[in-house]
Amino acid sequence: MSQTRQADASSRWRAPLVFLVILVLFVLEGTTRNALFSGSWNTALGILNMGLISAVMALGVNMQWGYAGLFNAGVVGFIAIGGVAPVLISTKPVPGAWAAGGPGLILAFAIAIATIWAAMLAWKHLGQRWRGLAVAALLVVGFVLYRRFFDPAVTAIEANNSASAGNIGGLGLPVLLSWPVGALFAAIAAWAVGKVALGLRSDYLAIATLGIGEIISAVMRNEEWLARGVKNVSGIPRPVPYEVDLQADPSFVARAAEFGLDPTTASAIWVKLLYAGLFTVVLLLLILAAQLALNSPWGRMMRAIRDNETAAEAMGKNVTRRHLQIFVIGSAVIGLGGAMMITQDGLMSPGGYAPLRYTFLIWVMVIVGGSGNNWGAVLGAILIWFLWVKAEVWGPELMAGFTSLLPEGNLSQTLMERAPHMRFIAMGLVLLLVLRFAPRGLVPEK
């Protein structure tokens, strides 16, 4: 009993301790200028904002893995789907795009939905002898009809002002509206994936989601009508003022002078502070909802299914249905993070969705923070993102000190050239240390 109390007391102080470490690191980044820290609050706030967005994504992965034990290896795909929402919802309409191919796209998607629905009905209601043949025939006919309308519509859209547009454009609605829409896009995709993949064994589920994530990323890069592919979409609207507008405001310039800041630095810091406040509000609301759900009967049921599916199924729980439910909810949160990230960047770059950054690193955040613990996933995300960014700076400094002990030559030169990639080694080392000394994470689940 005494050991249990000591363990509970130790875990109770872990979250405040991790938070204190993160706070000290950001204060050093903002106030101390040396080889390790920039001494710039502008840089510190930039790292914090991306850390908050990463925390949203990590929270979604923690719901899937920490609540239900679902291994989603295609996180990057749901981030990319969420990132499409600001492009389709908030950017200005492209003149002539809808007239060129809009009706054809709508008809093609309607045919695709009708085909899938008809195939599902045929599989459900026809006899075993005929349903396979009927479903195959429906899918073939539906695919031919879909391509009959989809291909000409896409060709017409991509030919419309291809130098500066070539995509369908957006609706010009407020950018904050695109965040829940991004979550909805990811939830719909997760439902479609889950209906197929969640009946598989856990290792097969990981392989399936990994492949689906890569397929989604490839579609984003190649379907130029959607988000211009590798040509990128820039100028996505923002929910906060632009720096140039603040710099042209005499009252803002006067207030910046009172703090001893030039207008350029002050405007950058103010914009990042506004983003930080907005992201923090969203994150806190998500944590509140996640904690209430986790401590509810539904949350206890999900953890029971995670710990012993066979026993839960024997008690009358529909395990596959509950898995689908949490898979959709977690993916929606991941998609929300993807929409938030595109809004902050103001740029949609489909070629930048790398699995190493948007799947592996998010998983490291959850594992290091503590899977099954919402606060652990959030604190782990901010800490790991800080280390990920600073490792690119600390790596060359560390390597320079090491190579100074070696004779000049090809080895020293090669090591210095590879030093910026130290972040990969650093993340692997952090993960190994945590798994060795704190296998349940820095802030473990109670």
C-alpha positions in Angstrom: 0.0 0.0 0.0 2.8 2.4 0.8 4.4 1.8 -2.6 1.1 2.5 -4.3 0.7 5.8 -2.4 4.2 6.8 -3.3 3.6 6.0 -7.0 0.3 8.0 -6.9 2.1 10.9 -5.2 4.9 10.8 -7.8 2.5 10.7 -10.8 0.5 13.6 -9.3 3.5 15.9 -9.5 4.6 14.8 -12.9 2.3 17.0 -15.0 3.2 20.2 -13.1 6.8 19.3 -13.3 6.7 18.8 -17.1 4.7 22.0 -17.4 7.4 23.8 -15.4 10.1 22.4 -17.7 8.3 23.6 -20.8 7.7 27.0 -19.3 11.4 27.4 -18.4 12.4 26.3 -21.9 10.2 28.9 -23.5 11.3 31.7 -21.2 14.9 30.9 -22.0 14.1 30.9 -25.7 12.5 34.3 -25.4 15.0 36.0 -23.0 18.4 34.3 -23.4 20.5 34.8 -26.5 23.4 32.4 -26.9 24.4 29.4 -29.0 21.4 27.4 -27.7 18.6 29.9 -27.5 17.5 32.7 -29.8 16.6 35.3 -27.3 13.6 36.3 -29.3 10.0 36.2 -28.2 8.9 36.1 -31.8 10.7 32.8 -32.3 9.5 31.4 -28.9 5.8 32.2 -29.8 6.2 30.7 -33.2 7.4 27.4 -31.6 4.6 27.6 -29.1 1.8 28.1 -31.7 2.9 25.1 -33.7 3.3 23.2 -30.4 -0.4 23.9 -29.6 -1.5 22.7 -33.0 0.6 19.6 -32.6 -1.1 19.1 -29.2 -4.5 19.1 -30.9 -3.3 16.4 -33.3 -1.7 14.4 -30.5 -5.0 14.6 -28.6 -6.8 13.0 -31.5 -4.2 10.2 -31.7 -4.5 9.7 -27.9 -8.2 9.2 -28.2 -7.7 6.4 -30.7 -4.8 4.7 -29.1 -5.1 5.7 -25.4 -8.9 5.2 -25.2 -9.4 2.2 -27.6 -6.0 0.8 -28.5 -6.4 1.6 -32.2 -3.1 2.0 -34.0 -3.6 4.7 -36.7 -0.4 4.8 -38.9 -2.1 7.2 -41.4 -2.2 10.3 -39.3 -0.7 12.4 -42.1 -3.7 11.6 -44.4 -6.3 12.9 -41.9 -4.2 16.1 -41.3 -4.0 16.6 -45.1 -7.8 16.2 -45.4 -8.4 18.7 -42.7 -6.0 21.1 -44.4 -8.2 21.1 -47.5 -11.0 22.8 -45.7 -9.5 26.3 -45.5 -8.8 26.2 -49.2 -12.4 25.1 -50.2 -14.2 27.2 -47.6 -12.3 30.4 -47.1 -10.3 31.3 -50.3 -12.0 33.4 -52.9 -13.9 31.7 -55.7 -11.8 31.2 -58.9 -13.6 33.1 -61.7 -14.9 30.6 -64.3 -13.9 27.5 -62.4 -17.5 26.5 -61.3 -18.9 27.3 -64.7 -16.2 25.2 -66.4 -16.5 22.0 -64.3 -18.6 22.5 -61.2 -21.7 20.8 -62.4 -19.7 17.8 -63.8 -18.0 17.4 -60.4 -21.2 17.4 -58.5 -22.8 14.9 -60.9 -19.7 12.6 -60.7 -19.7 12.6 -56.9 -23.4 12.0 -56.8 -22.9 9.0 -59.1 -20.1 7.7 -56.8 -22.2 8.0 -53.7 -25.2 6.4 -55.3 -23.0 3.5 -56.6 -21.5 2.8 -53.2 -25.0 2.9 -51.6 -26.5 0.6 -54.2 -23.6 -1.9 -53.7 -24.1 -1.9 -50.0 -27.8 -2.5 -50.4 -27.2 -5.3 -52.9 -24.7 -7.0 -50.6 -27.1 -6.8 -47.7 -30.4 -7.9 -49.4 -29.4 -10.2 -52.2 -28.8 -13.9 -51.7 -25.3 -15.2 -51.3 -25.3 -16.7 -54.8 -26.0 -13.4 -56.6 -24.7 -10.6 -54.4 -21.0 -10.9 -55.3 -21.8 -10.6 -59.1 -24.4 -7.8 -58.5 -21.9 -5.8 -56.4 -19.2 -6.2 -59.0 -21.5 -5.2 -61.8 -22.7 -2.1 -59.9 -19.2 -1.0 -59.1 -17.9 -1.4 -62.7 -20.9 0.5 -64.1 -20.7 3.2 -61.5 -17.0 3.7 -62.0 -17.4 4.1 -65.8 -20.2 6.6 -65.3 -18.2 8.5 -62.6 -15.1 8.8 -64.9 -17.4 9.8 -67.8 -18.3 13.1 -66.0 -15.3 13.5 -63.6 -12.5 13.6 -66.2 -13.9 16.3 -68.5 -14.8 18.4 -65.4 -11.3 18.2 -64.0 -9.7 18.9 -67.3 -11.8 22.0 -67.7 -11.1 23.3 -64.2 -7.3 22.8 -64.5 -7.3 24.5 -67.9 -9.0 27.6 -66.4 -6.3 30.2 -65.7 -3.8 27.4 -65.0 -0.9 29.8 -64.4 -2.3 31.4 -61.2 -5.3 29.2 -60.4 -6.3 25.9 -62.1 -8.3 24.8 -59.1 -12.0 24.9 -58.1 -11.4 27.7 -55.6 -13.3 28.4 -52.4 -16.5 29.9 -51.1 -15.0 33.0 -49.5 -16.6 32.2 -46.1 -14.9 33.1 -42.7 -11.8 31.1 -42.1 -12.8 30.0 -38.6 -15.7 28.2 -40.2 -13.2 26.0 -42.0 -11.9 24.5 -38.8 -15.0 22.5 -37.9 -15.4 21.7 -41.6 -11.9 20.3 -41.7 -12.9 18.1 -38.7 -16.0 17.0 -40.6 -14.0 16.1 -43.8 -11.6 14.0 -41.7 -14.5 12.3 -39.8 -16.2 11.3 -43.1 -12.9 9.9 -44.4 -12.4 8.0 -41.1 -15.9 6.6 -41.3 -15.2 5.2 -44.8 -11.8 3.8 -43.8 -13.1 2.4 -40.5 -16.0 0.6 -42.2 -13.4 -1.4 -44.2 -10.4 -1.6 -41.9 -11.7 -1.8 -38.3 -12.7 -5.4 -38.8 -9.0 -6.3 -39.3 -6.6 -7.4 -36.7 -4.5 -4.6 -35.0 -1.4 -5.2 -37.1 -3.4 -5.3 -40.3 -5.2 -2.1 -39.2 -1.9 -0.3 -38.9 -0.8 -1.4 -42.4 -4.2 -0.4 -43.9 -4.1 3.1 -42.3 -0.5 3.5 -43.3 -1.4 2.8 -47.0 -4.5 4.9 -46.9 -2.6 7.9 -45.4 -0.1 7.6 -48.3 -2.9 7.4 -50.8 -4.5 10.5 -49.5 -1.2 12.4 -49.6 -0.6 11.2 -53.2 -4.1 12.3 -54.2 -3.5 15.8 -52.7 -0.3 16.1 -54.6 -1.7 15.1 -58.0 -5.3 16.4 -58.1 -4.5 20.0 -59.1 -8.2 20.9 -59.4 -8.6 20.5 -55.7 -5.7 22.4 -54.1 -3.3 23.0 -57.0 -1.2 20.0 -56.2 2.5 20.8 -55.9 1.8 24.3 -57.2 0.5 25.1 -53.7 -2.3 27.6 -52.7 -1.1 30.8 -51.0 -3.0 33.7 -49.5 -5.4 31.7 -47.4 -7.3 34.2 -45.2 -6.4 34.5 -41.5 -8.5 35.1 -38.4 -6.0 37.7 -37.1 -4.7 41.0 -38.5 -1.9 41.1 -41.0 1.5 42.5 -39.9 1.6 45.1 -42.6 -1.8 46.4 -41.6 -0.7 46.8 -38.0 2.5 48.5 -39.1 0.4 51.1 -41.0 -1.7 51.8 -37.9 -0.3 54.9 -36.1 -1.9 53.9 -32.8 -0.3 50.4 -32.9 3.1 52.0 -33.8 2.7 54.4 -30.8 1.9 51.5 -28.4 4.9 49.5 -29.7 7.2 52.5 -29.1 6.0 52.6 -25.5 7.4 49.0 -25.0 10.6 49.9 -26.9 9.7 47.7 -29.9 10.0 48.6 -33.5 6.7 48.2 -35.5 8.0 45.1 -37.4 8.9 43.1 -34.3 5.8 44.3 -32.4 3.4 43.4 -35.1 4.9 39.9 -35.5 4.7 39.3 -31.7 1.2 40.6 -31.5 -0.1 38.4 -34.3 1.5 35.3 -32.8 0.0 36.2 -29.4 -3.4 36.4 -31.0 -2.9 33.0 -32.6 -1.6 31.5 -29.3 -4.8 32.8 -27.5 -7.0 31.3 -30.2 -5.3 28.0 -30.3 -5.2 27.7 -26.5 -9.0 28.3 -26.3 -9.6 25.5 -28.9 -7.2 23.2 -27.1 -8.7 23.8 -23.7 -12.2 23.1 -25.0 -11.1 19.9 -26.5 -9.3 18.8 -23.3 -12.5 19.6 -21.3 -14.7 17.6 -23.7 -12.1 14.7 -23.7 -11.8 14.6 -20.0 -15.6 14.6 -19.5 -15.9 11.8 -22.0 -13.0 9.8 -20.5 -14.5 10.0 -17.0 -18.1 9.1 -18.2 -19.5 5.6 -18.5 -18.7 5.8 -22.2 -15.1 6.4 -21.4 -14.9 3.5 -18.9 -16.5 1.3 -21.5 -13.9 2.3 -24.1 -11.1 1.5 -21.7 -12.7 -1.8 -20.9 -12.8 -2.7 -24.6 -9.2 -1.6 -24.9 -8.0 -3.8 -22.0 -10.0 -6.9 -22.9 -12.1 -7.0 -26.1 -13.2 -10.5 -25.5 -14.6 -9.8 -22.1 -16.3 -6.6 -23.3 -17.9 -8.4 -26.2 -19.1 -11.1 -23.8 -20.8 -8.4 -21.8 -22.8 -7.4 -24.9 -20.7 -4.5 -26.1 -20.5 -4.0 -29.9 -16.7 -3.7 -30.1 -16.5 -3.0 -33.8 -19.1 -0.2 -33.6 -17.3 1.4 -30.6 -14.0 1.2 -32.4 -15.5 2.9 -35.4 -17.0 5.6 -33.1 -13.7 6.5 -31.5 -11.8 6.2 -34.7 -14.1 8.8 -36.3 -13.9 11.2 -33.3 -10.1 11.0 -33.0 -9.7 11.5 -36.8 -12.0 14.6 -36.6 -9.8 16.1 -33.9 -6.7 15.4 -36.1 -8.4 17.0 -39.1 -9.2 20.1 -36.9 -5.5 20.4 -36.2 -4.7 20.1 -39.9 -7.1 23.0 -40.7 -5.6 25.1 -37.9 -2.1 24.5 -39.2 -3.0 25.6 -42.8 -4.7 28.7 -41.4 -1.6 29.7 -39.4 0.7 29.1 -42.4 -1.5 30.8 -44.9 -0.2 28.2 -47.4 -1.5 24.8 -48.6 1.5 22.7 -49.8 0.4 19.1 -50.4 4.0 18.1 -51.2 5.0 18.9 -47.6 2.9 16.2 -45.9 5.7 13.8 -44.9 4.8 10.8 -42.8 8.0 11.3 -40.7 6.8 14.7 -39.6 3.0 14.2 -39.5 2.7 10.6 -38.3 5.9 9.4 -36.6 6.5 12.7 -34.7 2.8 12.9 -33.5 3.1 9.3 -32.2 6.4 10.2 -30.4 4.5 13.1 -28.7 1.7 10.7 -27.5 4.1 8.0 -26.3 6.5 10.4 -24.5 3.7 12.4 -22.9 1.7 9.4 -21.8 -0.9 7.5 -23.9 -4.3 7.4 -22.3 -3.7 10.7 -20.4 -5.0 13.8 -22.3 -2.8 16.2 -20.4 0.2 14.0 -20.9 -0.4 13.9 -24.7 -0.7 17.7 -24.8 2.3 18.4 -22.6 4.3 15.8 -24.5 3.4 17.4 -27.9 4.6 20.9 -26.8 7.8 19.5 -25.3 8.6 17.3 -28.3 7.9 20.0 -30.8 10.2 22.4 -28.9 13.0 19.8 -28.9 12.3 19.0 -32.6 12.8 22.6 -33.6 15.8 23.3 -31.4 17.6 20.0 -32.3 18.2 21.6 -35.7 20.1 24.4 -33.9 21.7 22.4 -31.1 22.9 19.6 -33.4 25.5 21.7 -35.3 26.7 23.2 -32.0 27.1 19.7 -30.4 28.8 18.4 -33.6 31.1 21.4 -33.7 32.3 20.7 -30.2 32.8 17.0 -31.0 34.7 17.5 -34.3 37.0 20.1 -32.7 38.6 17.0 -31.0 39.1 15.3 -34.3 41.9 16.0 -36.9 40.7 18.0 -39.9 39.6 15.9 -42.8 36.8 14.2 -44.6 35.3 12.7 -41.4 35.0 16.1 -39.6 33.5 17.7 -42.7 31.0 14.9 -43.3 29.9 15.1 -39.6 29.3 18.8 -39.8 27.3 18.4 -43.1 25.1 15.9 -41.4 24.7 17.9 -38.2 21.3 19.6 -39.1 19.8 16.0 -39.3 20.6 15.5 -35.6 16.9 16.0 -34.9 16.1 12.5 -36.1 18.8 11.0 -33.8 17.5 13.2 -31.0 13.9 12.1 -31.3 14.9 8.4 -31.4 17.1 8.9 -28.3 14.3 10.7 -26.4 11.9 7.9 -27.3 14.3 5.2 -26.2 15.0 6.9 -22.9 11.4 7.4 -22.1 10.5 3.8 -23.0 13.4 2.6 -20.8 12.8 4.8 -17.7 9.2 5.8 -18.0 7.5 3.2 -20.3 4.0 4.7 -19.5 5.1 8.2 -20.5 6.1 11.3 -18.6 2.5 11.9 -17.4 1.0 8.3 -17.3 -2.6 7.3 -17.3 -4.0 6.8 -13.8 
